[in-house]
Amino acid sequence: MDSFRRQKINNLIYTSRKFIKGDVLDIGGTKNTKKIIYHIIKKKVNIINLNKFKKQKPDILADFENYKNYRRKFDTIISFELLEYLEEPNQFFIKCKKILKKNGYLLFSTPFLNPIHGDKLDNYRITKKKLLDLIKKKDFKIINFYNIGSIGTVINDILRASLGYASKSGPTSFRNFFLYILIWFFKTLDILTKEQSEYINSGYFIILKKK
């Protein structure tokens, strides 16, 4: 079962699918995530994934931080759960601007109150203020800026990690059952604390348009 965070991101991808069109570059994507995106948006687009790991068999084998093919332009760029891995997040927006067509869209997500990832390779947790600072002066218009979940989602994320990859025993059937029987508790808690999501949330989902 996907985490609350992942479910909310997938829902936001679906509700924002009108911005995903034409030639789409999925930065950090894989063959598997391409199938998931197609399944979510249910529309005809040309998704091309870029990844630095050869074992993921990407369409473009490259490290985006060193990517310099600015001649090829895309209508849309998507990048979900990648920004926290980069050494220079500011460069992410500069590069995206260079390879997006005019009036193209950039959709991305990044965690905030979320455990260190299981691969231990993530570098950052970025506040909303800092994200706005990074976006500012990059010739992007903010279409939507979503907080992902509230207290329920944050607790769910922590428990999944605590009873999963952060535990010596790793994920177990008990963990899955425990989280499953509490699913309505987390959902209700999110609803009751919705107004607190500006301060307590699992991360952000942002849609930008190149001017």
Secondary structure, DSSP 8 states (H G I E B T S, - for coil): ---HHHHHHHHHHHHTGGG--SEEEEET--HHHHHHHHHHH-S--EEEEEES-GGG--SEE--GGG----SS-EEEEEEES-GGG-S-HHHHHHHHHHHEEEEEEEEEEEESS----TTS-------HHHHHHHHTTSSEEEEEEEE---HHHHHHHHHHHHTTTTSTT-S-HHHHHHHHHTHHHHHHHHHHTGGGTTTS-SEEEEEEEE-
